[in-house]
Amino acid sequence: MSSGMVDENLSSKVELFLGLRNLPKMDYFGKTEAKVCVYVKDFRNATEICIGSTESVRNSLNPDYQSTFVLEYFFEENQKVITRVFNADDEAGEYDVNSRAFIGQATFTLGDVVGTKGQEKLIPLLNAQDQPLKGYNGVQNSQVLARVDEVPGVNECARFTITGFDLDPKSTSCCFGRTSNPFLEIHKKRRGGGGGDGDEYVSWQKVFSTPVYRRTLNPRFNTFSIRKQTLCNSDDRAEIMFKVFHQGAVKDPQLIGQGRTNFKQILKMVDQHDQARRALQKSATKLNLRGMLLPLIHPDLVTAHGRRYKNSGVLLFNRVEVYKEASFLDYIQGGLNLKLMVAIDFTASNGEPNDPASNHYIDPTRRTLNKYEKAIEAIAPIVVPYDSDQMISVWGFGAKLLDTNRVSHYFPLTFNSDADEVKGVPGIIDVYRKCFTRVDLSGPTMLHEVIQAASRVASLPFTQSTQHYSVLLVLTDGVVNDMKATVRQIEKASSKPLSIIIIGIGDADFSDMKILDDDNGKLDVERDIVQFVPMKMFRDSDTGRLSAEVLSEIPAQVLSFMKKKNVQPMQRRKMMSGLAVPDLADRPSTADVDDGDDDDVDNDVLLPGTPDN
C-alpha cells in the first residue's frame, strides 16, 4: 500500500488584477466610464467562457479595478484570457462586440503575464477592426494592464504526527494474542451537483494513506506531510474524516473506526495537548486528555450496542505543523529563467520536404503546417514567455551537411556555432524552413550528442541568486539507434537543471522509447527528467492536449531539482520599469466606483493506554 499525498496536481490559484491605460474619451461632458468583461478559453472549452466583469469606473481614462478574478494556473496549458472593454455610460447598455458600447479588446495568456518581470504586463487594446486603439491624445495606443498574484495559502502544507490508542483487535494469533494490523486513511468531503433543483450529493475522497503497522493496538504512525489544498481545499473548517482499518492476510481491509473533525479543531486539540503537557511538567497532577482526542467510531457497533458503546479506539494528534512549500510559481516570480532548446530530426525516414506525404513537407503557400511545425507551435509558445530574452537554441541531427558532405548528429540550424539562437517561435519556424537548402536527409537517428549539448547549456553557473532551468524539446520520427549512449547522457544530465521532452512524430512504433521515459525507475538517474509522448495519440486539432501532456511534468521536475539542491525561491522581482502609470488625480476614488448592483466535535472518549513505538 502506497503512502503519501495522492494529489500531485502542481497547479496554483492566481488572482488576476486589471487596469486600463490611455483610454479614448467616449463622453462629451466627461471622461470614459469603462468596465471590462473577462472571458477564458483553453483546450477543454471549444468556446470562450465569461467568468465575470469588473465594476465601472466613472470619469477615468486610466482606471484600476477593484474587482479581481481567481483562476487556476497550469504551466503546461495555453490559458487564453480575453478582456473586452465597454463604455458603461452608453445608453445602448449592451455588452456585445457589435454594440456601440464596445471600445476594444485585448487577448493574452496567463503564461504571458506570469513570465513577465513583476508578473505585470501591458497588452494593446484592439478596436472592432482589430487595429490598435488610439488613446485620448491620438498618439499613444490604449492598453490593458494585467497583473497576477498567487493566491496565498494554496501552497500551505501540514505535517502530522499521530498516535492511535486502544484500537479494537481484529485478529488473534497464538504468539501475539488479540491484535490488529492497522493503517490510517484521511478522506475529505466533496460536494457535487445532484439530480434535482439545487440538490447536492456528498461523497468522500481519499487523500492520504499510511503503510500497514503490524500487530499493534497502539500504533505511532510515521510523521507525514500533506498539502492543505489536498487535505481540505485550504478551508480550515471543511470536514475531514480519519479512518483506521485492519489489514488481514487475505481478506479486504476491515474498518476499525472512523472520526470526523476539521483542521481548525485539530489545531485546537494540539494546543490543548501542549498546554496540558506543560502543566504536567510543573506539577504532579494526572494528565487528562479528555477533549484532546478524536474517537474512532464503528457505525455497526453503534447500532448493535447503543449507548453502551464508547468507541473503537482514539487518535491523538501529537504534533501538527503548518508550513509553506515553495511552488513552481514562487520560483518563476522570483526570477527563475527557463531556457528552451529545440532539436529536430532530419533523418531520411521522414521523407523529402517537397513530398506532401512527408513529415517535413514545406507548403509553398505557407498556409499549412507539417507535423514538426505543429509540434513546435504547440509546445514552444508555452515555454518561451518564461525566458527573459526569448532566444531559443535550434539544432538538427541526422542530416548530411552540404558544406562538409558529412552526416552530423548535432548542428545549429543557423549554421553558426557561435550564434545558435533565434528569436521566439517565428525564429524557430524560419530557420527550420530555410535549412533544407543546406542539408540532405540522412541518418541514423542518434540523440546522445544533442542531449550532451543541452547538458552543457544547463551546466552554466547556478547559484541561489542566478537561477536557471533548461528544457530540451526533441522531435523525432523513429526509435533511436544509440540507445545505450543516449541513456548514459540522460543519466549524467539528471543532476543538472534540465528536462528533456521527446515527441514522436509520425506513425512509427515508439514502444522502445519508453526506456528513456524512466517512470519505472530502471535508469541510474538522480531524478526523472525525460517525458516521451507520441504525437499520433492526439488529433491535429488537439494541440492543447498535446502541450498539456508533454509539459505537465515540468513543474514537478523543476521543484525536485530545487529541493535536491536546497535552493529557495528568490525574492519576487520588482515590476518592469516604464509602465504607463496614471496620474494620481486620475485614479478612481471610492465614490467613483459603481458596482453595477441598483464546529464542534464530540470528544467524549476513554483515556488511552501507552503507545507502541
C-alpha positions as a printed NumPy array, in Angstrom:
array([[  0.   ,   0.   ,   0.   ],
       [  1.471,   3.297,  -1.006],
       [  1.629,   6.202,   1.324],
       [  1.78 ,   9.906,   0.786],
       [ -0.208,  12.534,  -0.99 ],
       [ -2.364,  11.286,  -3.82 ],
       [ -2.907,  14.715,  -5.323],
       [  0.174,  15.586,  -7.351],
       [ -1.52 ,  18.471,  -9.098],
       [  1.004,  21.285,  -9.174],
       [ -1.337,  23.965, -10.349],
       [ -1.669,  27.241,  -8.475],
       [ -4.548,  29.591,  -7.923],
       [ -3.781,  33.092,  -9.117],
       [ -5.659,  36.345,  -8.728],
       [ -5.951,  38.48 , -11.848],
       [ -5.968,  42.267, -11.424],
       [ -6.917,  44.541, -14.313],
       [ -6.489,  48.177, -15.235],
       [ -6.785,  50.273, -18.384],
       [ -4.351,  52.849, -19.705],
       [ -4.859,  55.798, -22.062],
       [ -8.48 ,  55.131, -23.   ],
       [-10.127,  57.255, -25.683],
       [-12.562,  59.883, -24.412],
       [-16.019,  58.47 , -25.16 ],
       [-18.323,  61.018, -23.47 ],
       [-18.963,  64.656, -24.407],
       [-19.19 ,  66.042, -20.889],
       [-16.84 ,  63.743, -19.025],
       [-14.258,  61.044, -19.381],
       [-14.975,  57.434, -20.243],
       [-16.91 ,  55.217, -17.819],
       [-15.403,  51.856, -18.735],
       [-15.948,  48.332, -17.495],
       [-14.19 ,  45.121, -18.53 ],
       [-15.813,  41.758, -19.276],
       [-13.431,  38.819, -18.857],
       [-13.516,  35.531, -20.78 ],
       [-11.276,  32.45 , -20.64 ],
       [-10.567,  29.764, -23.213],
       [ -8.389,  26.645, -23.133],
       [ -8.243,  23.236, -24.789],
       [-11.098,  21.968, -22.612],
       [-13.527,  24.553, -23.939],
       [-14.241,  24.967, -27.636],
       [-15.799,  28.352, -26.939],
       [-14.802,  31.145, -24.598],
       [-16.443,  31.295, -21.181],
       [-17.355,  34.532, -19.422],
       [-16.081,  34.489, -15.836],
       [-17.372,  37.911, -14.854],
       [-16.883,  41.62 , -15.259],
       [-15.369,  44.494, -13.351],
       [-17.244,  47.383, -11.853],
       [-17.465,  50.526, -13.95 ],
       [-15.263,  53.479, -13.037],
       [-16.575,  56.96 , -13.789],
       [-14.55 ,  59.733, -15.366],
       [-11.233,  57.933, -15.697],
       [ -9.077,  57.204, -18.72 ],
       [ -6.673,  55.12 , -16.607],
       [ -8.857,  53.113, -14.229],
       [ -7.575,  50.413, -11.874],
       [-10.333,  47.977, -10.962],
       [-11.165,  46.67 ,  -7.521],
       [-12.781,  43.541,  -8.965],
       [-10.397,  40.609,  -9.291],
       [-10.672,  37.144, -10.823],
       [ -9.318,  33.921,  -9.33 ],
       [ -8.076,  31.418, -11.93 ],
       [ -6.39 ,  28.035, -11.821],
       [ -2.922,  28.407, -13.348],
       [ -1.331,  25.497, -15.204],
       [  2.165,  25.963, -16.607],
       [  1.578,  23.315, -19.262],
       [ -1.527,  24.898, -20.784],
       [ -2.134,  27.758, -23.172],
       [ -4.697,  29.532, -20.991],
       [ -6.135,  32.365, -23.022],
       [ -7.745,  35.378, -21.328],
       [ -9.891,  37.737, -23.417],
       [-10.74 ,  41.153, -21.977],
       [-13.423,  43.252, -23.663],
       [-13.848,  46.888, -22.7  ],
       [-17.225,  48.619, -22.88 ],
       [-18.494,  52.123, -22.242],
       [-20.868,  51.57 , -19.342],
       [-22.333,  55.058, -19.835],
       [-23.606,  54.245, -23.326],
       [-27.389,  54.317, -23.479],
       [-27.457,  51.119, -25.529],
       [-26.48 ,  49.161, -22.424],
       [-25.499,  46.108, -24.47 ],
       [-22.182,  44.44 , -23.733],
       [-21.53 ,  42.87 , -27.097],
       [-18.667,  43.413, -29.555],
       [-21.195,  44.522, -32.165],
       [-22.802,  47.113, -29.912],
       [-21.876,  50.769, -29.926],
       [-20.771,  50.421, -26.291],
       [-17.809,  48.279, -27.365],
       [-14.476,  50.094, -27.018],
       [-11.905,  47.377, -27.674],
       [-10.455,  44.063, -26.599],
       [ -7.105,  42.565, -25.624],
       [ -6.106,  38.908, -25.563],
       [ -3.246,  37.349, -23.62 ],
       [ -2.325,  34.105, -21.879],
       [ -1.716,  33.642, -18.176],
       [  1.771,  32.446, -19.121],
       [  2.443,  35.774, -20.871],
       [  1.817,  37.628, -17.617],
       [  3.384,  35.117, -15.209],
       [  6.562,  35.024, -17.297],
       [  6.918,  38.826, -17.305],
       [  9.066,  40.564, -14.716],
       [  6.858,  41.566, -11.816],
       [  4.017,  39.456, -13.247],
       [  2.605,  42.632, -14.78 ],
       [  2.108,  43.208, -18.491],
       [  0.639,  45.855, -20.783],
       [ -1.386,  44.448, -23.692],
       [ -2.565,  46.628, -26.62 ],
       [ -6.295,  47.199, -26.939],
       [ -7.641,  46.476, -30.424],
       [-10.739,  48.076, -31.887],
       [-13.56 ,  46.322, -33.745],
       [-11.361,  46.204, -36.868],
       [ -8.528,  44.507, -34.927],
       [ -6.421,  47.648, -35.21 ],
       [ -4.594,  49.295, -32.287],
       [ -6.965,  51.614, -30.451],
       [ -5.726,  55.2  , -30.222],
       [ -5.95 ,  56.846, -26.824],
       [ -7.377,  60.218, -25.914],
       [ -4.266,  62.073, -27.115],
       [ -4.434,  60.388, -30.52 ],
       [ -0.783,  59.367, -30.301],
       [ -0.326,  56.607, -27.743],
       [ -2.346,  53.417, -28.015],
       [ -4.798,  52.234, -25.376],
       [ -3.729,  49.258, -23.277],
       [ -4.96 ,  46.719, -20.748],
       [ -2.755,  46.363, -17.681],
       [ -2.858,  42.777, -16.348],
       [ -1.217,  41.601, -13.146],
       [ -1.33 ,  38.23 , -11.392],
       [ -0.525,  37.265,  -7.825],
       [ -0.573,  33.785,  -6.382],
       [ -3.5  ,  33.3  ,  -4.01 ],
       [ -1.995,  32.979,  -0.509],
       [ -2.43 ,  29.757,   1.417],
       [ -2.748,  27.448,  -1.58 ],
       [  0.75 ,  26.013,  -1.054],
       [  0.486,  25.579,   2.687],
       [  1.284,  22.092,   3.939],
       [  0.531,  20.33 ,   7.209],
       [  2.953,  17.931,   8.887],
       [  1.189,  15.406,  11.151],
       [  2.432,  13.171,  13.954],
       [ -0.455,  10.941,  15.084],
       [ -0.738,   8.086,  17.583],
       [ -3.552,   5.556,  17.852],
       [ -4.609,   4.16 ,  21.22 ],
       [ -6.691,   1.183,  22.35 ],
       [ -7.745,   0.069,  18.881],
       [-10.206,  -2.792,  18.71 ],
       [ -8.449,  -6.109,  17.957],
       [ -9.461,  -7.699,  14.679],
       [ -7.293, -10.84 ,  14.648],
       [ -5.923, -13.477,  17.014],
       [ -2.612, -15.317,  16.882],
       [ -1.04 , -17.891,  19.184],
       [  2.067, -15.73 ,  19.649],
       [  0.627, -12.215,  19.905],
       [ -2.901, -12.799,  21.17 ],
       [ -5.668, -10.448,  20.085],
       [ -4.236,  -7.672,  17.932],
       [ -4.635,  -5.727,  14.672],
       [ -2.598,  -4.675,  11.656],
       [ -3.766,  -1.053,  11.451],
       [ -3.316,   1.611,   8.817],
       [ -4.721,   5.134,   8.647],
       [ -6.584,   6.861,   5.834],
       [ -7.642,  10.509,   5.51 ],
       [-10.686,  11.482,   3.454],
       [-12.054,  14.903,   2.541],
       [-15.663,  15.747,   1.854],
       [-16.68 ,  16.568,  -1.691],
       [-19.904,  18.132,  -2.851],
       [-21.351,  17.834,  -6.33 ],
       [-24.447,  18.739,  -8.288],
       [-27.428,  16.485,  -7.689],
       [-30.253,  15.499,  -9.949],
       [-32.801,  17.931,  -8.527],
       [-33.141,  21.67 ,  -8.326],
       [-30.146,  22.872,  -6.357],
       [-29.613,  19.453,  -4.767],
       [-26.106,  18.308,  -3.942],
       [-24.631,  14.93 ,  -3.228],
       [-21.837,  14.414,  -0.724],
       [-19.003,  11.96 ,  -1.221],
       [-15.681,  11.316,   0.474],
       [-12.381,  11.276,  -1.407],
       [ -9.325,   9.512,  -0.02 ],
       [ -6.361,  11.878,   0.022],
       [ -3.804,  10.022,   2.142],
       [ -2.937,   6.533,   3.385],
       [ -0.201,   5.251,   5.71 ],
       [  1.598,   1.906,   5.458],
       [  0.268,  -1.05 ,   7.45 ],
       [  1.615,  -1.383,  11.008],
       [  1.884,  -4.996,  12.133],
       [  0.459,  -6.447,  15.343],
       [ -0.271,  -3.371,  17.436],
       [ -3.281,  -1.763,  19.049],
       [ -1.371,   1.435,  19.83 ],
       [  0.379,   2.46 ,  16.595],
       [  2.575,   5.532,  16.39 ],
       [  2.19 ,   6.489,  12.742],
       [  5.24 ,   7.876,  10.97 ],
       [  5.225,  11.652,  10.559],
       [  3.8  ,  12.635,   7.174],
       [  3.06 ,  15.824,   5.237],
       [  0.14 ,  16.745,   3.013],
       [ -0.846,  19.908,   1.149],
       [ -3.737,  21.701,   2.807],
       [ -5.312,  22.161,  -0.614],
       [ -5.365,  18.381,  -0.9  ],
       [ -6.46 ,  17.844,   2.688],
       [ -9.336,  20.299,   2.963],
       [ -9.235,  22.625,  -0.064],
       [ -7.367,  25.076,   2.21 ],
       [-10.554,  25.542,   4.246],
       [ -9.799,  25.036,   7.951],
       [-13.492,  24.488,   8.71 ],
       [-14.081,  21.88 ,   5.995],
       [-14.92 ,  18.46 ,   7.392],
       [-12.319,  15.705,   7.076],
       [-12.517,  12.072,   8.168],
       [ -9.834,   9.844,   9.679],
       [-10.376,   6.116,   9.171],
       [ -8.38 ,   3.292,  10.748],
       [ -8.522,  -0.163,   9.13 ],
       [ -7.171,  -3.612,   9.934],
       [ -5.353,  -5.355,   7.078],
       [ -5.692,  -9.13 ,   7.24 ],
       [ -3.549, -11.65 ,   5.425],
       [ -6.183, -12.486,   2.818],
       [ -9.399, -10.542,   3.332],
       [-10.107,  -6.972,   2.328],
       [ -9.358,  -4.308,   4.952],
       [-11.792,  -4.19 ,   7.869],
       [-12.88 ,  -0.881,   9.356],
       [-11.817,  -0.43 ,  12.973],
       [-13.33 ,   3.018,  13.37 ],
       [-13.62 ,   6.495,  11.917],
       [-13.813,  10.036,  13.245],
       [-14.807,  13.349,  11.705],
       [-13.257,  16.703,  12.513],
       [-11.779,  19.74 ,  10.764],
       [ -8.337,  21.283,  10.631],
       [ -9.241,  24.123,  12.976],
       [-10.417,  21.641,  15.605],
       [ -7.249,  19.566,  15.162],
       [ -5.077,  22.618,  15.866],
       [ -7.194,  23.284,  18.961],
       [ -6.642,  19.705,  20.156],
       [ -2.889,  20.015,  19.633],
       [ -2.806,  23.32 ,  21.512],
       [ -4.746,  21.843,  24.44 ],
       [ -2.409,  18.847,  24.485],
       [  0.667,  21.115,  24.576],
       [ -0.811,  23.17 ,  27.411],
       [ -1.636,  20.033,  29.399],
       [  1.887,  18.68 ,  28.969],
       [  3.404,  21.954,  30.151],
       [  1.103,  21.955,  33.176],
       [  2.087,  18.372,  33.948],
       [  5.762,  19.331,  33.978],
       [  5.059,  21.958,  36.647],
       [  3.003,  19.74 ,  38.944],
       [  2.308,  16.105,  39.682],
       [ -1.298,  16.276,  38.554],
       [ -2.578,  13.466,  36.362],
       [ -2.683,  14.241,  32.638],
       [ -6.302,  14.351,  31.482],
       [ -6.52 ,  14.043,  27.704],
       [-10.278,  14.357,  27.534],
       [-11.163,  16.788,  24.759],
       [ -7.794,  16.323,  23.052],
       [ -8.537,  13.043,  21.307],
       [-10.508,  12.026,  18.247],
       [-12.711,   8.995,  18.979],
       [-12.895,   6.282,  16.317],
       [-16.457,   5.085,  15.867],
       [-17.674,   1.986,  14.013],
       [-21.241,   2.652,  12.753],
       [-22.272,  -1.013,  13.043],
       [-21.21 ,  -1.164,  16.697],
       [-23.221,   1.968,  17.463],
       [-26.275,   0.231,  16.029],
       [-25.559,  -3.032,  17.851],
       [-24.684,  -1.694,  21.323],
       [-26.294,   1.724,  21.507],
       [-25.25 ,   3.928,  24.425],
       [-23.075,   1.189,  25.938],
       [-20.659,   1.606,  23.032],
       [-17.968,   4.241,  23.584],
       [-15.503,   3.91 ,  20.732],
       [-13.152,   1.526,  18.934],
       [-10.044,   3.48 ,  19.839],
       [ -8.84 ,   7.066,  19.688],
       [ -6.344,   9.195,  17.776],
       [ -4.006,  11.632,  19.496],
       [ -2.552,  14.435,  17.373],
       [  0.88 ,  14.664,  18.994],
       [  2.084,  17.413,  16.704],
       [  0.752,  19.342,  13.705],
       [  2.923,  21.91 ,  11.937],
       [  1.798,  24.246,   9.168],
       [  4.428,  25.403,   6.699],
       [  4.577,  26.827,   3.188],
       [  6.062,  24.676,   0.468],
       [  7.655,  26.614,  -2.353],
       [  5.632,  26.375,  -5.551],
       [  6.743,  26.455,  -9.162],
       [  5.146,  29.886,  -9.386],
       [  7.236,  31.092,  -6.414],
       [ 10.409,  30.334,  -8.383],
       [  9.077,  31.982, -11.547],
       [  8.047,  35.095,  -9.615],
       [ 11.491,  35.174,  -8.024],
       [ 13.201,  35.296, -11.401],
       [ 13.85 ,  31.682, -12.414],
       [ 14.699,  31.766, -16.116],
       [ 13.514,  28.907, -18.33 ],
       [ 15.571,  28.317, -21.471],
       [ 14.133,  26.349, -24.379],
       [ 16.273,  24.327, -26.799],
       [ 14.786,  22.531, -29.815],
       [ 16.348,  19.543, -31.612],
       [ 14.814,  18.367, -34.918],
       [ 15.205,  15.   , -36.654],
       [ 16.497,  15.236, -40.256],
       [ 16.795,  11.514, -40.973],
       [ 15.683,  10.202, -44.38 ],
       [ 12.774,   8.21 , -42.942],
       [ 10.853,  11.482, -42.578],
       [ 10.546,  11.951, -46.343],
       [ 11.645,  14.81 , -48.551],
       [ 10.285,  18.315, -47.844],
       [  8.743,  18.568, -51.333],
       [  6.644,  15.406, -50.8  ],
       [  3.148,  16.197, -49.419],
       [  3.215,  12.858, -47.544],
       [  6.469,  13.756, -45.787],
       [  6.719,  14.701, -42.122],
       [  8.907,  17.571, -43.34 ],
       [  6.646,  18.76 , -46.168],
       [  7.024,  22.524, -46.634],
       [  3.829,  24.002, -48.066],
       [  4.869,  26.564, -50.72 ],
       [  1.829,  28.686, -49.8  ],
       [  2.779,  28.584, -46.083],
       [ -0.907,  28.004, -45.266],
       [ -0.495,  24.619, -43.613],
       [  1.992,  23.326, -41.074],
       [  3.739,  19.971, -41.216],
       [  3.93 ,  17.663, -38.201],
       [  7.182,  19.138, -36.919],
       [  5.852,  22.674, -37.206],
       [  2.626,  21.714, -35.438],
       [  4.588,  20.248, -32.532],
       [  6.74 ,  23.379, -32.305],
       [  3.684,  25.653, -32.441],
       [  2.008,  23.601, -29.693],
       [  4.898,  23.473, -27.211],
       [  7.246,  26.419, -27.751],
       [  4.756,  29.283, -27.188],
       [  4.059,  27.987, -23.687],
       [  7.711,  27.836, -22.597],
       [  9.082,  30.912, -24.4  ],
       [  7.377,  33.571, -22.199],
       [  9.383,  32.316, -19.207],
       [ 12.696,  33.024, -20.975],
       [ 13.957,  36.523, -20.199],
       [ 15.371,  37.167, -23.694],
       [ 13.169,  34.643, -25.565],
       [ 16.177,  33.452, -27.557],
       [ 15.972,  29.746, -28.432],
       [ 18.741,  27.378, -29.493],
       [ 17.628,  25.312, -32.513],
       [ 19.611,  22.225, -33.509],
       [ 19.314,  19.423, -36.02 ],
       [ 20.505,  15.816, -36.094],
       [ 20.649,  13.022, -38.661],
       [ 21.365,  15.207, -41.729],
       [ 24.216,  15.348, -44.225],
       [ 25.533,  18.904, -44.278],
       [ 26.164,  20.04 , -47.846],
       [ 29.019,  22.312, -46.718],
       [ 31.038,  19.356, -45.388],
       [ 29.347,  16.4  , -47.107],
       [ 29.291,  14.663, -43.72 ],
       [ 26.44 ,  13.369, -41.567],
       [ 26.026,  15.375, -38.378],
       [ 24.115,  14.358, -35.262],
       [ 24.304,  17.828, -33.759],
       [ 24.385,  21.061, -35.761],
       [ 22.808,  24.523, -35.317],
       [ 20.089,  25.371, -37.795],
       [ 21.631,  28.833, -38.016],
       [ 24.806,  27.087, -39.284],
       [ 26.74 ,  29.325, -36.918],
       [ 28.06 ,  27.504, -33.866],
       [ 28.747,  30.828, -32.135],
       [ 25.165,  32.036, -32.615],
       [ 22.761,  29.103, -32.5  ],
       [ 19.832,  31.072, -31.043],
       [ 16.822,  32.601, -32.785],
       [ 14.139,  34.971, -31.533],
       [ 10.883,  33.403, -30.422],
       [  8.683,  30.838, -32.136],
       [  8.708,  32.623, -35.542],
       [ 12.503,  32.393, -35.468],
       [ 12.342,  28.613, -34.959],
       [  9.966,  28.123, -37.876],
       [ 12.008,  30.439, -40.101],
       [ 15.4  ,  28.707, -39.654],
       [ 13.736,  25.301, -39.888],
       [ 12.196,  26.066, -43.283],
       [ 15.344,  27.678, -44.643],
       [ 17.759,  24.931, -43.599],
       [ 16.612,  22.419, -46.241],
       [ 18.683,  24.227, -48.866],
       [ 21.828,  23.296, -46.921],
       [ 21.156,  19.7  , -45.83 ],
       [ 20.254,  16.314, -47.236],
       [ 18.145,  13.995, -45.105],
       [ 20.27 ,  11.076, -43.943],
       [ 20.603,   9.022, -40.733],
       [ 20.737,   7.117, -38.466],
       [ 18.718,   8.534, -35.538],
       [ 21.158,   9.341, -32.74 ],
       [ 20.333,  11.57 , -29.773],
       [ 23.28 ,  11.442, -27.402],
       [ 25.06 ,  14.441, -28.959],
       [ 22.108,  16.85 , -28.69 ],
       [ 21.483,  15.726, -25.1  ],
       [ 25.162,  16.288, -24.367],
       [ 24.893,  19.794, -25.86 ],
       [ 21.8  ,  20.567, -23.782],
       [ 23.613,  19.326, -20.697],
       [ 26.441,  21.779, -21.389],
       [ 23.967,  24.656, -21.56 ],
       [ 22.351,  23.528, -18.303],
       [ 25.806,  23.406, -16.679],
       [ 26.172,  27.189, -16.688],
       [ 26.842,  28.635, -13.205],
       [ 23.848,  28.089, -10.928],
       [ 23.537,  29.822,  -7.56 ],
       [ 20.817,  30.974,  -5.206],
       [ 20.854,  34.36 ,  -6.95 ],
       [ 21.251,  33.124, -10.563],
       [ 18.578,  30.506, -11.062],
       [ 18.016,  28.931, -14.454],
       [ 16.426,  25.773, -15.816],
       [ 16.624,  24.377, -19.346],
       [ 14.082,  22.419, -21.37 ],
       [ 15.217,  20.381, -24.386],
       [ 12.454,  19.62 , -26.886],
       [ 13.433,  16.709, -29.165],
       [ 11.273,  15.975, -32.223],
       [ 11.991,  12.626, -33.88 ],
       [ 10.219,  10.216, -36.216],
       [ 11.807,   6.964, -35.062],
       [ 13.394,   4.911, -32.327],
       [ 16.946,   5.995, -31.532],
       [ 19.854,   3.889, -32.78 ],
       [ 22.239,   4.893, -29.998],
       [ 20.105,   3.855, -27.028],
       [ 22.986,   2.982, -24.674],
       [ 24.856,   6.225, -25.352],
       [ 21.622,   8.214, -25.032],
       [ 20.813,   6.561, -21.696],
       [ 24.301,   7.378, -20.399],
       [ 23.872,  11.041, -21.328],
       [ 20.445,  11.164, -19.671],
       [ 21.903,   9.655, -16.503],
       [ 24.664,  12.274, -16.466],
       [ 22.204,  15.102, -17.165],
       [ 19.804,  14.074, -14.399],
       [ 21.814,  16.023, -11.819],
       [ 21.565,  19.249, -13.824],
       [ 18.735,  21.826, -14.102],
       [ 17.399,  20.185, -17.262],
       [ 14.251,  18.466, -18.504],
       [ 14.035,  16.558, -21.78 ],
       [ 10.805,  16.299, -23.767],
       [ 10.755,  13.826, -26.656],
       [  7.855,  13.896, -29.112],
       [  7.437,  11.007, -31.512],
       [  6.455,  12.301, -34.966],
       [  4.561,  10.057, -37.384],
       [  3.239,   6.509, -37.166],
       [  6.353,   4.547, -36.163],
       [  6.37 ,   2.019, -33.31 ],
       [  7.752,   4.024, -30.396],
       [  7.394,   1.329, -27.724],
       [ 11.175,   1.136, -27.148],
       [ 11.272,   4.864, -26.401],
       [  9.583,   4.196, -23.061],
       [ 13.007,   3.094, -21.84 ],
       [ 14.028,   6.755, -21.831],
       [ 10.879,   7.875, -20.001],
       [ 12.015,   6.272, -16.764],
       [  8.689,   6.036, -14.947],
       [  9.61 ,   2.557, -13.672],
       [ 12.89 ,   3.683, -12.122],
       [ 15.176,   1.376, -14.135],
       [ 17.71 ,   4.024, -15.15 ],
       [ 20.523,   5.142, -12.864],
       [ 19.286,   8.727, -12.65 ],
       [ 19.353,  11.239,  -9.827],
       [ 15.818,  12.254, -10.798],
       [ 13.383,  11.576, -13.641],
       [ 13.954,  14.246, -16.317],
       [ 12.525,  12.684, -19.512],
       [  8.98 ,  12.775, -20.833],
       [  8.143,  10.907, -24.062],
       [  4.843,  11.368, -25.896],
       [  3.925,  10.025, -29.373],
       [  2.153,  12.752, -31.313],
       [ -0.158,  10.234, -33.004],
       [ -2.056,   9.967, -29.706],
       [ -3.563,  13.368, -30.465],
       [ -5.691,  14.639, -33.307],
       [ -4.354,  17.545, -35.348],
       [ -6.843,  19.831, -33.594],
       [ -5.751,  18.663, -30.139],
       [ -2.575,  20.716, -29.858],
       [ -3.762,  21.97 , -26.478],
       [ -3.978,  18.439, -25.133],
       [ -0.576,  17.649, -26.63 ],
       [  1.076,  20.555, -24.823],
       [ -0.698,  19.707, -21.57 ],
       [  0.507,  16.106, -21.758],
       [  4.052,  16.981, -22.771],
       [  4.671,  19.831, -20.334],
       [  2.725,  18.543, -17.331],
       [  5.822,  17.124, -15.616],
       [  7.999,  20.245, -15.952],
       [  6.875,  21.999, -12.724],
       [  7.457,  18.828, -10.674],
       [ 10.874,  18.311, -12.277],
       [ 11.856,  21.914, -11.522],
       [ 10.756,  21.542,  -7.899],
       [ 12.561,  18.213,  -7.493],
       [ 15.816,  19.801,  -8.686],
       [ 15.429,  22.807,  -6.376],
       [ 14.646,  20.558,  -3.429],
       [ 17.645,  18.3  ,  -4.038],
       [ 19.95 ,  21.307,  -4.319],
       [ 18.267,  23.071,  -1.373],
       [ 17.612,  26.158,  -3.491],
       [ 14.884,  28.52 ,  -2.278],
       [ 12.891,  30.933,  -4.453],
       [ 14.457,  34.353,  -4.801],
       [ 12.669,  37.444,  -3.602],
       [  9.962,  38.42 ,  -6.048],
       [ 11.251,  40.68 ,  -8.799],
       [ 10.088,  44.274,  -8.964],
       [  7.774,  45.483, -11.701],
       [  9.355,  46.324, -15.   ],
       [ 10.233,  49.985, -15.42 ],
       [  8.483,  52.234, -17.879],
       [  4.93 ,  51.136, -17.133],
       [  2.303,  53.693, -18.024],
       [  1.3  ,  54.82 , -14.548],
       [ -1.706,  57.139, -14.475],
       [ -1.751,  60.494, -12.807],
       [ -2.796,  60.013,  -9.181],
       [ -5.517,  62.592,  -9.698],
       [ -6.988,  60.336, -12.362],
       [ -7.229,  57.278, -10.097],
       [-10.758,  56.395,  -9.006],
       [-11.901,  57.15 ,  -5.503],
       [-14.419,  55.002,  -3.679],
       [-17.103,  57.473,  -4.665],
       [-16.276,  56.986,  -8.337],
       [-16.928,  53.249,  -8.311],
       [-20.232,  51.783,  -9.412],
       [-20.554,  48.079,  -8.657],
       [-23.48 ,  47.686, -11.019],
       [-25.93 ,  46.425,  -8.389],
       [-29.027,  49.333,  -8.294],
       [-17.525,  23.194,  14.581],
       [-17.735,  21.453,  17.204],
       [-16.641,  17.778,  17.643],
       [-17.784,  15.347,  20.374],
       [-14.66 ,  14.194,  22.215],
       [-16.227,  12.063,  24.95 ],
       [-13.602,   9.297,  24.949],
       [-11.891,   6.747,  27.134],
       [ -8.431,   7.639,  28.371],
       [ -5.735,   5.822,  26.383],
       [ -3.078,   3.368,  27.329],
       [  0.593,   3.506,  26.322],
       [  1.529,   3.703,  22.62 ],
       [  3.75 ,   1.181,  20.881],
       [  6.821,   2.797,  19.307]])
